[in-house]
Amino acid sequence: MIFKNILKLISNDSKPDVIKISPNYIATLLLTMIFFPIVYKPQQFLLDLVLIIDQLDRF
């Protein structure tokens, strides 16, 4: 139901003002993406971080 409403909003070209994603929403989303793995899977997060840093060191 929510998904259908979102599709309606996206496909509704006659009212572009309907879609206004606030910067706060984007910031919250980014923070959630960053902190969620740290809190719930710290070991996996640290392993990923080490792998990423290792890849960066090779360049």
N, CA, C and O atoms as a Maestro MAE file, in Angstrom:
{
 s_m_m2io_version
 :::
 2.0.0
}

f_m_ct {
 s_m_title
 :::
 protein
 m_atom[236] {
  # First column is atom index #
  i_m_mmod_type
  r_m_x_coord
  r_m_y_coord
  r_m_z_coord
  i_m_residue_number
  s_m_chain_name
  s_m_pdb_residue_name
  s_m_pdb_atom_name
  i_m_atomic_number
  :::
  1 25 0.836 -1.205 0.000 1 A "MET " " N  " 7
  2 3 0.000 0.000 0.000 1 A "MET " " CA " 6
  3 2 0.875 1.262 0.000 1 A "MET " " C  " 6
  4 15 0.662 2.174 -0.798 1 A "MET " " O  " 8
  5 25 1.856 1.299 0.900 2 A "ILE " " N  " 7
  6 3 2.760 2.446 0.958 2 A "ILE " " CA " 6
  7 2 3.567 2.524 -0.331 2 A "ILE " " C  " 6
  8 15 3.809 3.606 -0.866 2 A "ILE " " O  " 8
  9 25 3.981 1.355 -0.820 3 A "PHE " " N  " 7
  10 3 4.782 1.296 -2.037 3 A "PHE " " CA " 6
  11 2 4.008 1.858 -3.228 3 A "PHE " " C  " 6
  12 15 4.560 2.585 -4.054 3 A "PHE " " O  " 8
  13 25 2.720 1.513 -3.304 4 A "LYS " " N  " 7
  14 3 1.880 2.031 -4.392 4 A "LYS " " CA " 6
  15 2 1.790 3.545 -4.324 4 A "LYS " " C  " 6
  16 15 1.855 4.223 -5.349 4 A "LYS " " O  " 8
  17 25 1.640 4.074 -3.116 5 A "ASN " " N  " 7
  18 3 1.578 5.530 -2.956 5 A "ASN " " CA " 6
  19 2 2.872 6.192 -3.406 5 A "ASN " " C  " 6
  20 15 2.852 7.250 -4.035 5 A "ASN " " O  " 8
  21 25 3.999 5.562 -3.079 6 A "ILE " " N  " 7
  22 3 5.292 6.113 -3.491 6 A "ILE " " CA " 6
  23 2 5.397 6.099 -5.012 6 A "ILE " " C  " 6
  24 15 5.850 7.071 -5.616 6 A "ILE " " O  " 8
  25 25 4.975 4.992 -5.633 7 A "LEU " " N  " 7
  26 3 5.007 4.916 -7.088 7 A "LEU " " CA " 6
  27 2 4.124 5.991 -7.709 7 A "LEU " " C  " 6
  28 15 4.483 6.596 -8.719 7 A "LEU " " O  " 8
  29 25 2.964 6.221 -7.096 8 A "LYS " " N  " 7
  30 3 2.075 7.280 -7.588 8 A "LYS " " CA " 6
  31 2 2.771 8.630 -7.526 8 A "LYS " " C  " 6
  32 15 2.687 9.424 -8.463 8 A "LYS " " O  " 8
  33 25 3.462 8.888 -6.413 9 A "LEU " " N  " 7
  34 3 4.160 10.159 -6.257 9 A "LEU " " CA " 6
  35 2 5.262 10.314 -7.298 9 A "LEU " " C  " 6
  36 15 5.437 11.384 -7.881 9 A "LEU " " O  " 8
  37 25 6.009 9.217 -7.524 10 A "ILE " " N  " 7
  38 3 7.128 9.282 -8.461 10 A "ILE " " CA " 6
  39 2 6.617 9.475 -9.893 10 A "ILE " " C  " 6
  40 15 7.171 10.271 -10.651 10 A "ILE " " O  " 8
  41 25 5.565 8.749 -10.257 11 A "SER " " N  " 7
  42 3 5.091 8.788 -11.636 11 A "SER " " CA " 6
  43 2 4.231 10.013 -11.936 11 A "SER " " C  " 6
  44 15 3.884 10.258 -13.091 11 A "SER " " O  " 8
  45 25 3.887 10.778 -10.910 12 A "ASN " " N  " 7
  46 3 3.013 11.937 -11.107 12 A "ASN " " CA " 6
  47 2 3.852 13.137 -11.535 12 A "ASN " " C  " 6
  48 15 4.317 13.911 -10.698 12 A "ASN " " O  " 8
  49 25 4.043 13.284 -12.860 13 A "ASP " " N  " 7
  50 3 4.909 14.345 -13.374 13 A "ASP " " CA " 6
  51 2 4.245 15.713 -13.341 13 A "ASP " " C  " 6
  52 15 4.929 16.735 -13.389 13 A "ASP " " O  " 8
  53 25 2.912 15.741 -13.260 14 A "SER " " N  " 7
  54 3 2.217 17.024 -13.296 14 A "SER " " CA " 6
  55 2 2.403 17.814 -11.999 14 A "SER " " C  " 6
  56 15 2.206 19.029 -11.975 14 A "SER " " O  " 8
  57 25 2.783 17.124 -10.925 15 A "LYS " " N  " 7
  58 3 3.014 17.810 -9.652 15 A "LYS " " CA " 6
  59 2 4.403 17.466 -9.120 15 A "LYS " " C  " 6
  60 15 4.533 16.610 -8.244 15 A "LYS " " O  " 8
  61 25 5.428 18.115 -9.633 16 A "PRO " " N  " 7
  62 3 6.778 17.807 -9.146 16 A "PRO " " CA " 6
  63 2 7.012 18.265 -7.713 16 A "PRO " " C  " 6
  64 15 7.932 17.788 -7.048 16 A "PRO " " O  " 8
  65 25 6.166 19.208 -7.227 17 A "ASP " " N  " 7
  66 3 6.349 19.714 -5.870 17 A "ASP " " CA " 6
  67 2 5.970 18.682 -4.803 17 A "ASP " " C  " 6
  68 15 6.264 18.864 -3.621 17 A "ASP " " O  " 8
  69 25 5.314 17.597 -5.234 18 A "VAL " " N  " 7
  70 3 4.884 16.591 -4.258 18 A "VAL " " CA " 6
  71 2 6.097 15.922 -3.618 18 A "VAL " " C  " 6
  72 15 6.111 15.653 -2.417 18 A "VAL " " O  " 8
  73 25 7.114 15.657 -4.438 19 A "ILE " " N  " 7
  74 3 8.299 14.980 -3.914 19 A "ILE " " CA " 6
  75 2 9.263 16.031 -3.382 19 A "ILE " " C  " 6
  76 15 9.929 16.721 -4.153 19 A "ILE " " O  " 8
  77 25 9.333 16.146 -2.077 20 A "LYS " " N  " 7
  78 3 10.316 17.025 -1.451 20 A "LYS " " CA " 6
  79 2 10.948 16.258 -0.301 20 A "LYS " " C  " 6
  80 15 10.405 16.209 0.803 20 A "LYS " " O  " 8
  81 25 12.100 15.661 -0.573 21 A "ILE " " N  " 7
  82 3 12.806 14.924 0.478 21 A "ILE " " CA " 6
  83 2 13.642 15.931 1.253 21 A "ILE " " C  " 6
  84 15 14.503 16.610 0.693 21 A "ILE " " O  " 8
  85 25 13.379 16.013 2.531 22 A "SER " " N  " 7
  86 3 14.085 17.004 3.344 22 A "SER " " CA " 6
  87 2 15.521 16.558 3.593 22 A "SER " " C  " 6
  88 15 15.800 15.360 3.643 22 A "SER " " O  " 8
  89 25 16.433 17.514 3.749 23 A "PRO " " N  " 7
  90 3 17.825 17.177 4.059 23 A "PRO " " CA " 6
  91 2 17.949 16.383 5.358 23 A "PRO " " C  " 6
  92 15 18.824 15.528 5.495 23 A "PRO " " O  " 8
  93 25 17.054 16.679 6.316 24 A "ASN " " N  " 7
  94 3 17.083 15.933 7.585 24 A "ASN " " CA " 6
  95 2 16.829 14.454 7.349 24 A "ASN " " C  " 6
  96 15 17.452 13.603 7.984 24 A "ASN " " O  " 8
  97 25 15.914 14.147 6.435 25 A "TYR " " N  " 7
  98 3 15.596 12.756 6.135 25 A "TYR " " CA " 6
  99 2 16.819 12.058 5.555 25 A "TYR " " C  " 6
  100 15 17.149 10.935 5.936 25 A "TYR " " O  " 8
  101 25 17.489 12.744 4.623 26 A "ILE " " N  " 7
  102 3 18.678 12.159 3.998 26 A "ILE " " CA " 6
  103 2 19.777 11.950 5.038 26 A "ILE " " C  " 6
  104 15 20.433 10.908 5.060 26 A "ILE " " O  " 8
  105 25 19.971 12.949 5.897 27 A "ALA " " N  " 7
  106 3 21.007 12.845 6.927 27 A "ALA " " CA " 6
  107 2 20.707 11.685 7.874 27 A "ALA " " C  " 6
  108 15 21.605 10.931 8.249 27 A "ALA " " O  " 8
  109 25 19.435 11.549 8.258 28 A "THR " " N  " 7
  110 3 19.043 10.461 9.151 28 A "THR " " CA " 6
  111 2 19.293 9.112 8.498 28 A "THR " " C  " 6
  112 15 19.766 8.174 9.138 28 A "THR " " O  " 8
  113 25 18.967 9.031 7.202 29 A "LEU " " N  " 7
  114 3 19.165 7.787 6.463 29 A "LEU " " CA " 6
  115 2 20.648 7.425 6.423 29 A "LEU " " C  " 6
  116 15 21.020 6.273 6.646 29 A "LEU " " O  " 8
  117 25 21.486 8.413 6.138 30 A "LEU " " N  " 7
  118 3 22.929 8.165 6.071 30 A "LEU " " CA " 6
  119 2 23.475 7.735 7.426 30 A "LEU " " C  " 6
  120 15 24.254 6.786 7.520 30 A "LEU " " O  " 8
  121 25 23.059 8.440 8.472 31 A "LEU " " N  " 7
  122 3 23.535 8.087 9.812 31 A "LEU " " CA " 6
  123 2 23.103 6.679 10.191 31 A "LEU " " C  " 6
  124 15 23.868 5.928 10.795 31 A "LEU " " O  " 8
  125 25 21.866 6.325 9.831 32 A "THR " " N  " 7
  126 3 21.376 4.979 10.119 32 A "THR " " CA " 6
  127 2 22.212 3.947 9.388 32 A "THR " " C  " 6
  128 15 22.580 2.920 9.960 32 A "THR " " O  " 8
  129 25 22.518 4.217 8.111 33 A "MET " " N  " 7
  130 3 23.312 3.276 7.324 33 A "MET " " CA " 6
  131 2 24.703 3.114 7.912 33 A "MET " " C  " 6
  132 15 25.289 2.033 7.846 33 A "MET " " O  " 8
  133 25 25.239 4.201 8.495 34 A "ILE " " N  " 7
  134 3 26.589 4.128 9.059 34 A "ILE " " CA " 6
  135 2 26.582 3.441 10.426 34 A "ILE " " C  " 6
  136 15 27.420 2.581 10.698 34 A "ILE " " O  " 8
  137 25 25.632 3.824 11.283 35 A "PHE " " N  " 7
  138 3 25.687 3.352 12.671 35 A "PHE " " CA " 6
  139 2 24.999 2.012 12.911 35 A "PHE " " C  " 6
  140 15 25.337 1.306 13.861 35 A "PHE " " O  " 8
  141 25 24.035 1.654 12.060 36 A "PHE " " N  " 7
  142 3 23.319 0.391 12.255 36 A "PHE " " CA " 6
  143 2 24.273 -0.804 12.259 36 A "PHE " " C  " 6
  144 15 24.197 -1.639 13.160 36 A "PHE " " O  " 8
  145 25 25.183 -0.906 11.258 37 A "PRO " " N  " 7
  146 3 26.109 -2.055 11.290 37 A "PRO " " CA " 6
  147 2 27.071 -2.011 12.465 37 A "PRO " " C  " 6
  148 15 27.459 -3.056 12.988 37 A "PRO " " O  " 8
  149 25 27.463 -0.803 12.888 38 A "ILE " " N  " 7
  150 3 28.410 -0.707 14.007 38 A "ILE " " CA " 6
  151 2 27.777 -1.261 15.282 38 A "ILE " " C  " 6
  152 15 28.420 -1.973 16.054 38 A "ILE " " O  " 8
  153 25 26.504 -0.919 15.487 39 A "VAL " " N  " 7
  154 3 25.833 -1.319 16.729 39 A "VAL " " CA " 6
  155 2 25.477 -2.804 16.718 39 A "VAL " " C  " 6
  156 15 25.649 -3.495 17.722 39 A "VAL " " O  " 8
  157 25 24.974 -3.297 15.567 40 A "TYR " " N  " 7
  158 3 24.428 -4.648 15.566 40 A "TYR " " CA " 6
  159 2 25.423 -5.718 15.150 40 A "TYR " " C  " 6
  160 15 25.302 -6.867 15.574 40 A "TYR " " O  " 8
  161 25 26.415 -5.361 14.320 41 A "LYS " " N  " 7
  162 3 27.414 -6.354 13.931 41 A "LYS " " CA " 6
  163 2 28.795 -5.726 13.973 41 A "LYS " " C  " 6
  164 15 29.407 -5.506 12.928 41 A "LYS " " O  " 8
  165 25 29.295 -5.435 15.168 42 A "PRO " " N  " 7
  166 3 30.582 -4.723 15.244 42 A "PRO " " CA " 6
  167 2 31.744 -5.495 14.631 42 A "PRO " " C  " 6
  168 15 32.597 -4.896 13.977 42 A "PRO " " O  " 8
  169 25 31.796 -6.819 14.829 43 A "GLN " " N  " 7
  170 3 32.918 -7.585 14.284 43 A "GLN " " CA " 6
  171 2 32.922 -7.526 12.765 43 A "GLN " " C  " 6
  172 15 33.955 -7.285 12.140 43 A "GLN " " O  " 8
  173 25 31.741 -7.752 12.176 44 A "GLN " " N  " 7
  174 3 31.643 -7.739 10.721 44 A "GLN " " CA " 6
  175 2 31.986 -6.353 10.176 44 A "GLN " " C  " 6
  176 15 32.653 -6.221 9.150 44 A "GLN " " O  " 8
  177 25 31.519 -5.327 10.881 45 A "PHE " " N  " 7
  178 3 31.797 -3.957 10.440 45 A "PHE " " CA " 6
  179 2 33.301 -3.687 10.446 45 A "PHE " " C  " 6
  180 15 33.838 -3.112 9.500 45 A "PHE " " O  " 8
  181 25 33.974 -4.108 11.518 46 A "LEU " " N  " 7
  182 3 35.414 -3.873 11.615 46 A "LEU " " CA " 6
  183 2 36.170 -4.648 10.543 46 A "LEU " " C  " 6
  184 15 37.134 -4.144 9.967 46 A "LEU " " O  " 8
  185 25 35.730 -5.873 10.281 47 A "LEU " " N  " 7
  186 3 36.366 -6.654 9.218 47 A "LEU " " CA " 6
  187 2 36.218 -5.953 7.877 47 A "LEU " " C  " 6
  188 15 37.179 -5.853 7.115 47 A "LEU " " O  " 8
  189 25 35.004 -5.462 7.586 48 A "ASP " " N  " 7
  190 3 34.768 -4.748 6.330 48 A "ASP " " CA " 6
  191 2 35.644 -3.512 6.247 48 A "ASP " " C  " 6
  192 15 36.214 -3.207 5.199 48 A "ASP " " O  " 8
  193 25 35.743 -2.806 7.362 49 A "LEU " " N  " 7
  194 3 36.540 -1.577 7.402 49 A "LEU " " CA " 6
  195 2 38.002 -1.890 7.106 49 A "LEU " " C  " 6
  196 15 38.651 -1.176 6.341 49 A "LEU " " O  " 8
  197 25 38.520 -2.963 7.716 50 A "VAL " " N  " 7
  198 3 39.911 -3.355 7.490 50 A "VAL " " CA " 6
  199 2 40.118 -3.732 6.028 50 A "VAL " " C  " 6
  200 15 41.136 -3.378 5.432 50 A "VAL " " O  " 8
  201 25 39.146 -4.455 5.443 51 A "LEU " " N  " 7
  202 3 39.253 -4.833 4.035 51 A "LEU " " CA " 6
  203 2 39.259 -3.602 3.134 51 A "LEU " " C  " 6
  204 15 40.040 -3.524 2.185 51 A "LEU " " O  " 8
  205 25 38.390 -2.648 3.434 52 A "ILE " " N  " 7
  206 3 38.320 -1.421 2.629 52 A "ILE " " CA " 6
  207 2 39.635 -0.654 2.725 52 A "ILE " " C  " 6
  208 15 40.158 -0.190 1.712 52 A "ILE " " O  " 8
  209 25 40.173 -0.518 3.941 53 A "ILE " " N  " 7
  210 3 41.435 0.205 4.131 53 A "ILE " " CA " 6
  211 2 42.567 -0.530 3.409 53 A "ILE " " C  " 6
  212 15 43.447 0.094 2.815 53 A "ILE " " O  " 8
  213 25 42.531 -1.865 3.468 54 A "ASP " " N  " 7
  214 3 43.534 -2.664 2.784 54 A "ASP " " CA " 6
  215 2 43.483 -2.418 1.279 54 A "ASP " " C  " 6
  216 15 44.520 -2.281 0.630 54 A "ASP " " O  " 8
  217 25 42.274 -2.362 0.730 55 A "GLN " " N  " 7
  218 3 42.116 -2.089 -0.701 55 A "GLN " " CA " 6
  219 2 42.646 -0.695 -1.054 55 A "GLN " " C  " 6
  220 15 43.288 -0.507 -2.088 55 A "GLN " " O  " 8
  221 25 42.367 0.277 -0.180 56 A "LEU " " N  " 7
  222 3 42.815 1.643 -0.439 56 A "LEU " " CA " 6
  223 2 44.343 1.732 -0.395 56 A "LEU " " C  " 6
  224 15 44.946 2.502 -1.142 56 A "LEU " " O  " 8
  225 25 44.968 0.932 0.492 57 A "ASP " " N  " 7
  226 3 46.426 0.963 0.612 57 A "ASP " " CA " 6
  227 2 47.105 0.451 -0.656 57 A "ASP " " C  " 6
  228 15 48.228 0.850 -0.965 57 A "ASP " " O  " 8
  229 25 46.430 -0.429 -1.387 58 A "ARG " " N  " 7
  230 3 47.047 -1.009 -2.580 58 A "ARG " " CA " 6
  231 2 47.127 -0.018 -3.734 58 A "ARG " " C  " 6
  232 15 47.937 -0.198 -4.644 58 A "ARG " " O  " 8
  233 25 46.313 1.012 -3.712 59 A "PHE " " N  " 7
  234 3 46.300 1.960 -4.835 59 A "PHE " " CA " 6
  235 2 47.461 2.942 -4.781 59 A "PHE " " C  " 6
  236 15 47.585 3.799 -5.656 59 A "PHE " " O  " 8
  :::
 }
 m_bond[235] {
  # First column is bond index #
  i_m_from
  i_m_to
  i_m_order
  :::
  1 1 2 1
  2 2 3 1
  3 3 4 2
  4 3 5 1
  5 5 6 1
  6 6 7 1
  7 7 8 2
  8 7 9 1
  9 9 10 1
  10 10 11 1
  11 11 12 2
  12 11 13 1
  13 13 14 1
  14 14 15 1
  15 15 16 2
  16 15 17 1
  17 17 18 1
  18 18 19 1
  19 19 20 2
  20 19 21 1
  21 21 22 1
  22 22 23 1
  23 23 24 2
  24 23 25 1
  25 25 26 1
  26 26 27 1
  27 27 28 2
  28 27 29 1
  29 29 30 1
  30 30 31 1
  31 31 32 2
  32 31 33 1
  33 33 34 1
  34 34 35 1
  35 35 36 2
  36 35 37 1
  37 37 38 1
  38 38 39 1
  39 39 40 2
  40 39 41 1
  41 41 42 1
  42 42 43 1
  43 43 44 2
  44 43 45 1
  45 45 46 1
  46 46 47 1
  47 47 48 2
  48 47 49 1
  49 49 50 1
  50 50 51 1
  51 51 52 2
  52 51 53 1
  53 53 54 1
  54 54 55 1
  55 55 56 2
  56 55 57 1
  57 57 58 1
  58 58 59 1
  59 59 60 2
  60 59 61 1
  61 61 62 1
  62 62 63 1
  63 63 64 2
  64 63 65 1
  65 65 66 1
  66 66 67 1
  67 67 68 2
  68 67 69 1
  69 69 70 1
  70 70 71 1
  71 71 72 2
  72 71 73 1
  73 73 74 1
  74 74 75 1
  75 75 76 2
  76 75 77 1
  77 77 78 1
  78 78 79 1
  79 79 80 2
  80 79 81 1
  81 81 82 1
  82 82 83 1
  83 83 84 2
  84 83 85 1
  85 85 86 1
  86 86 87 1
  87 87 88 2
  88 87 89 1
  89 89 90 1
  90 90 91 1
  91 91 92 2
  92 91 93 1
  93 93 94 1
  94 94 95 1
  95 95 96 2
  96 95 97 1
  97 97 98 1
  98 98 99 1
  99 99 100 2
  100 99 101 1
  101 101 102 1
  102 102 103 1
  103 103 104 2
  104 103 105 1
  105 105 106 1
  106 106 107 1
  107 107 108 2
  108 107 109 1
  109 109 110 1
  110 110 111 1
  111 111 112 2
  112 111 113 1
  113 113 114 1
  114 114 115 1
  115 115 116 2
  116 115 117 1
  117 117 118 1
  118 118 119 1
  119 119 120 2
  120 119 121 1
  121 121 122 1
  122 122 123 1
  123 123 124 2
  124 123 125 1
  125 125 126 1
  126 126 127 1
  127 127 128 2
  128 127 129 1
  129 129 130 1
  130 130 131 1
  131 131 132 2
  132 131 133 1
  133 133 134 1
  134 134 135 1
  135 135 136 2
  136 135 137 1
  137 137 138 1
  138 138 139 1
  139 139 140 2
  140 139 141 1
  141 141 142 1
  142 142 143 1
  143 143 144 2
  144 143 145 1
  145 145 146 1
  146 146 147 1
  147 147 148 2
  148 147 149 1
  149 149 150 1
  150 150 151 1
  151 151 152 2
  152 151 153 1
  153 153 154 1
  154 154 155 1
  155 155 156 2
  156 155 157 1
  157 157 158 1
  158 158 159 1
  159 159 160 2
  160 159 161 1
  161 161 162 1
  162 162 163 1
  163 163 164 2
  164 163 165 1
  165 165 166 1
  166 166 167 1
  167 167 168 2
  168 167 169 1
  169 169 170 1
  170 170 171 1
  171 171 172 2
  172 171 173 1
  173 173 174 1
  174 174 175 1
  175 175 176 2
  176 175 177 1
  177 177 178 1
  178 178 179 1
  179 179 180 2
  180 179 181 1
  181 181 182 1
  182 182 183 1
  183 183 184 2
  184 183 185 1
  185 185 186 1
  186 186 187 1
  187 187 188 2
  188 187 189 1
  189 189 190 1
  190 190 191 1
  191 191 192 2
  192 191 193 1
  193 193 194 1
  194 194 195 1
  195 195 196 2
  196 195 197 1
  197 197 198 1
  198 198 199 1
  199 199 200 2
  200 199 201 1
  201 201 202 1
  202 202 203 1
  203 203 204 2
  204 203 205 1
  205 205 206 1
  206 206 207 1
  207 207 208 2
  208 207 209 1
  209 209 210 1
  210 210 211 1
  211 211 212 2
  212 211 213 1
  213 213 214 1
  214 214 215 1
  215 215 216 2
  216 215 217 1
  217 217 218 1
  218 218 219 1
  219 219 220 2
  220 219 221 1
  221 221 222 1
  222 222 223 1
  223 223 224 2
  224 223 225 1
  225 225 226 1
  226 226 227 1
  227 227 228 2
  228 227 229 1
  229 229 230 1
  230 230 231 1
  231 231 232 2
  232 231 233 1
  233 233 234 1
  234 234 235 1
  235 235 236 2
  :::
 }
}
